[in-house]
């Protein structure tokens, strides 16, 4: 067996390893977007729009259920403290996103940040982890519409056959979920400003329902003396361990501010508005979470809370059965807002990956009329609708947390790299989709997208072509991560 590799093998290994850690430069990305003025995303989002998108994506239907589950199993009356601790942890991650959004103002969120700071291999993995997270999360949210509508109208049999779940060949399908996904997909194709306006309206209704819960609950609590806080086990019923366990659980109710970062390229003034938008959205969510939890655990002892419908049951116990309609309206609007938040970032992440040559250029196309990635939005909506129609993805919902934790970790690591590594030691390379005078589209590393063999030819032909042309970087920057992604999941 030879003790050393051939020159071709050495070159392949060098090119392959180099492609895993090669990075792209932010200023090159900015110049490329300016050159491609006809394919730019519309810069129409203001601070108000960012706040509406962030609050709507963060406050989902989970808060209407999480209050009862966490209080019964982990925290007891100290649920409000758990929300506070979880909010602080989320704020630290939000600060990282806000800084990177200012310093690297481009679409792609954590994918773009990891590409700039760490390398192509990690960025590829993060991009697909985010797509998996948003896809499964969106499908799970869409399938939650039918049960909530059924509770509003008095049972699943009261719903129209188009909205109610049906059993076909032993498979429980949800046509209402698929219809909702198609409606929201069509809305998102009309433009980012129209989408943010719809999100603002839906979020306002959701916040109004939560404010009603706080005010009506506070009135009942003051009238009855807050019986939930007079339990014999005390305020910290499960001790410090239960308090921290509850904080870890409610932390995921703050996820959504990262979606704001994916719209950086569509913000009028990202350096000013992105930090404020993320911070204000997270603050509003944290305040509402703490107020709602403080009211509900004060109205009903934690051990008597209904784990499925804690808020509705709490008001029903005081003779306010009519309040369930207001709460259900808030829940349905929260689900719609969460679904919009799950679909918005995906086409932009796909677009960023396509610009860098890691996906076909199909996903980088931007509509000249609406200035949004319509093709990527439609593809995303179709895939989520199919999942929501045929599959109960609740058992796969845990994978959403994996993608979230992975992206948060990489973003925090990116901040450390930007802060403590001297700029001249970061081997950034020209990046983003670029266009020469002949209209030739280049990937993040100067290769013609039409000649990337991984996208247009089979793998065997690609290896031969890239070895002969000395452009082995493209394939070996991607292929190992296909294998690792498969082994990981």
Steps between C-alpha positions, in 0.01 A plus 500: 500500500658835402601723786397819329210612284523582135504864394143472371380352829684768697345770287153349548546485879631858514216627287244300695616615843546856381142512376371408845658800667497760222299808587337782315543872539216732594611791284508277194146393574389862520662586170346200329151597616552853372604364159193280485257790547235328291507200736508678833256440778278798574623714788161589645503379861497753782553458872126444550497227235793321660335515841174360362681215324704420811210507746273304266759231437590471869161498673353178374222283631747334735455764767132404527606145595849539642375685807314196633760236410805676642322619816367151579823310430788737579445837662175535686407864576852618408429461127541875451860482624569219254372714213726781620811278509413350162457850363847603617652197326308581184612863520866394498442307177300790361793738563723271294251500212457877521874568480555261212200639314664844517849387405393246236179649355392232254225241469561154640506560876721245682602338171650827375666580832666159525620526139663836570656402834562122498487342156301343222466156656343623823286748305364222280406295806339800672303590188338158477445484876306828479295377204417181691407704808268740319342229283409267786397792719276642230333165429439440871349847542274454197360174637404678821243717324222239466481403872483865605231580246309195621509626860371838380205355304417227751658185361677355197165384356389866480781591261465493122643189335758721331639609838446190714743211511407197291615139489600375155635145465587497868687830483372802693530793261451865586375699198443810713871512587603474136251770396632737767858443384405577138318818605797627700740402222296704252504793743878485537541503121329838476790685664679541831316821592160336446614198700619714789170692499302175524733381775446826689120463485508136613749578776286789625203265540718249683641762737150631565393151610799476735429846643140390563631195687722719715236764580209261555721265699633781717144610575401147603820459703449821693139402561579150630830564676729309262439147629775355280769668709367363830608139446670316785809413293597867475603716208790278393311173511769296319804687626786645299530191280138527393538872439797448267335206327199718434726775365657255255155397381353847457816621323366355175194722525734793428621358168398723212732799520740311272237524226539879509867456412409320176335819368808721547539555126147643483536755781532868412764567765625165634784642712253705702173304482617138537626529861198704603257269320641185659525660843151653501338181371671287764412748777131505404488120494676467835271750672186333365625154596573605858169684543292211362683241710473711816124536455420137412703335779346752739143415400532122527739292715774360276404136569141569386592658166379319190815397306323531162287814541624674816382852414154409372444265795611764748242749374231231471555419865390853584188479285647679199441231239458767234866592542595182315393663174737794548781265601436276199507800266834595649627143462399477133660835422814395687518187284460705181771743611734212585436342161586825324816515710591144400460561126658848470864402572519181294499652147759753613731231639457298179572817301820567696619141451421517129694826468802322646463208260394245761154465342370536143463858381123438477471601866688828457250647253320810626175621348533835323145595599483410867877492570477182707634150422168375362631168367658410832189610688272284285731199530514543877121536528432190289736286707359620835142453371575140399648425841211666683242318285634146531715479811463552871837661560453547874738208567767673291455833676803427719722539195395865491680551830814336360517746212434794731770410752749429222440835331511693829831334590658581164381861516653543846825347371494738204485794739809372682686472171407853395590642840833331576657396169690785328335594170822441304506139622156420359556362148176638359452439130281685249144389547139505405353474156686732266437604145760602245454728205379211285227404747684188618381387842776401742478320831665601828843400375496625142385179328235518230175362639416346163825301512467366853496126435333415830192688391483412131673163463541179694761466770739278301518743208539786744802346671680444171419849372611676815822298533592586142412867536647539850163604646451222750386743765135506402434129532717429801354796684157340478526123466645422847215690660242292319654196672524670839142629477377146427697348789391780735126454446 
